[in-house]
Amino acid sequence: VTISSSTKLIAHIDGEQYRLPDDSFKVTVVPKALGVITPAQGWLGIAD
């Protein structure tokens, strides 16, 4: 999957926050995880 976004993206991996690259990037996801990949909406104290 190639992801591209004009907004700052934060990933949560094992409870840790990671800032994703500003440009487009590729990720590999196991099929069972596809339902949990969602854009943040300012929850958990993270500002959009």
VEXTORMI-520241 format. One record per residue: residue number from 1; residue in three letters; x, z, y of N, C-alpha, C in turn. Coordinates in nm, 2 decimals, padded with zeros to 4 digits. Each point is the difference from the previous one (the first is absolute). Layout:
<pts>
NUM, ALA, X, Z, Y, X, Z, Y, X, Z, Y
...
</pts>
This chain:
<pts>
1, VAL, 00.09, 00.00, -00.12, -00.09, 00.00, 00.12, 00.09, 00.00, 00.12
2, THR, -00.03, -00.09, 00.10, 00.07, 00.01, 00.13, -00.09, 00.06, 00.10
3, ILE, 00.05, 00.09, 00.07, -00.08, 00.07, 00.10, 00.06, -00.03, 00.14
4, SER, -00.09, -00.02, 00.10, 00.04, -00.03, 00.13, -00.10, 00.08, 00.09
5, SER, 00.05, 00.07, 00.10, -00.09, 00.08, 00.09, 00.06, 00.01, 00.14
6, SER, -00.09, -00.01, 00.10, 00.05, 00.02, 00.13, 00.00, 00.14, 00.05
7, THR, -00.05, 00.09, -00.09, 00.00, 00.14, 00.03, 00.11, 00.08, -00.09
8, LYS, 00.04, 00.11, 00.05, 00.09, 00.09, -00.07, -00.06, 00.04, -00.13
9, LEU, 00.07, -00.02, -00.11, -00.05, 00.05, -00.13, 00.08, 00.11, -00.06
10, ILE, -00.07, 00.10, -00.05, 00.07, 00.11, -00.06, -00.05, 00.01, -00.15
11, ALA, 00.10, 00.01, -00.09, -00.04, 00.01, -00.14, 00.02, 00.15, -00.04
12, HIS, -00.08, 00.04, -00.09, 00.01, 00.14, -00.06, 00.04, -00.02, -00.15
13, ILE, 00.12, 00.04, -00.03, 00.05, -00.02, -00.14, 00.03, 00.14, -00.05
14, ASP, -00.06, 00.05, -00.10, 00.02, 00.14, -00.05, -00.01, 00.10, 00.11
15, GLY, -00.09, -00.02, 00.09, -00.02, 00.10, 00.11, 00.09, -00.01, 00.12
16, GLU, 00.10, -00.09, -00.01, 00.09, -00.02, 00.11, -00.04, -00.12, 00.08
17, GLN, 00.02, 00.00, 00.13, -00.04, -00.11, 00.09, 00.12, -00.09, 00.02
18, TYR, -00.02, -00.13, -00.01, 00.10, -00.10, 00.03, -00.05, -00.10, 00.09
19, ARG, 00.08, -00.04, 00.11, -00.04, -00.10, 00.09, 00.04, -00.14, -00.07
20, LEU, -00.10, -00.09, 00.00, 00.03, -00.13, -00.06, 00.06, -00.09, 00.10
21, PRO, 00.07, -00.11, -00.05, 00.06, -00.09, 00.10, -00.10, -00.06, 00.10
22, ASP, 00.05, -00.03, 00.12, -00.09, -00.06, 00.10, -00.04, -00.14, -00.03
23, ASP, 00.08, -00.07, -00.08, -00.02, -00.14, -00.03, -00.09, -00.01, -00.13
24, SER, -00.02, -00.12, -00.05, -00.07, -00.01, -00.13, 00.10, 00.05, -00.11
25, PHE, -00.06, 00.04, -00.11, 00.08, 00.05, -00.11, -00.07, -00.02, -00.13
26, LYS, 00.07, 00.01, -00.11, -00.07, -00.02, -00.13, 00.00, 00.13, -00.07
27, VAL, -00.11, 00.03, -00.07, -00.01, 00.12, -00.09, -00.05, -00.04, -00.13
28, THR, 00.04, 00.08, -00.10, -00.05, -00.02, -00.14, -00.08, 00.13, -00.03
29, VAL, -00.12, -00.03, -00.05, -00.09, 00.11, -00.03, -00.05, -00.01, -00.14
30, VAL, -00.01, 00.11, -00.07, -00.06, 00.00, -00.13, -00.15, -00.02, 00.02
31, PRO, -00.06, -00.07, -00.09, -00.15, -00.03, 00.02, -00.08, 00.13, 00.02
32, LYS, 00.03, 00.11, -00.07, -00.09, 00.11, 00.01, 00.01, 00.07, 00.14
33, ALA, 00.10, -00.04, 00.08, 00.02, 00.06, 00.13, -00.07, -00.08, 00.11
34, LEU, -00.05, -00.12, -00.03, -00.05, -00.08, 00.10, -00.12, 00.06, 00.08
35, GLY, -00.07, 00.09, -00.07, -00.12, 00.06, 00.07, 00.04, 00.11, 00.10
36, VAL, 00.13, 00.04, 00.00, 00.04, 00.11, 00.09, 00.08, -00.05, 00.12
37, ILE, 00.02, -00.14, 00.01, 00.08, -00.05, 00.11, -00.11, -00.03, 00.11
38, THR, 00.00, 00.08, 00.10, -00.09, -00.01, 00.11, 00.07, 00.02, 00.13
39, PRO, -00.04, -00.06, 00.11, 00.06, 00.02, 00.13, -00.04, 00.14, 00.05
40, ALA, 00.09, 00.07, 00.07, -00.02, 00.13, 00.05, -00.10, -00.01, 00.12
41, GLN, -00.08, 00.09, 00.02, -00.10, 00.00, 00.11, 00.02, 00.13, 00.08
42, GLY, 00.12, 00.04, 00.02, 00.03, 00.12, 00.08, -00.03, 00.13, -00.08
43, TRP, -00.01, 00.00, -00.13, -00.02, 00.12, -00.07, 00.13, 00.07, -00.04
44, LEU, -00.01, 00.12, -00.04, 00.12, 00.08, -00.04, 00.09, 00.02, 00.12
45, GLY, -00.05, 00.00, 00.12, 00.08, 00.03, 00.12, 00.09, -00.12, 00.04
46, ILE, -00.02, -00.12, -00.06, 00.09, -00.11, 00.03, -00.08, -00.08, 00.11
47, ALA, 00.06, -00.02, 00.11, -00.06, -00.08, 00.10, 00.02, -00.15, -00.03
48, ASP, -00.10, -00.08, 00.03, 00.01, -00.15, -00.02, 00.09, -00.06, 00.10
</pts>
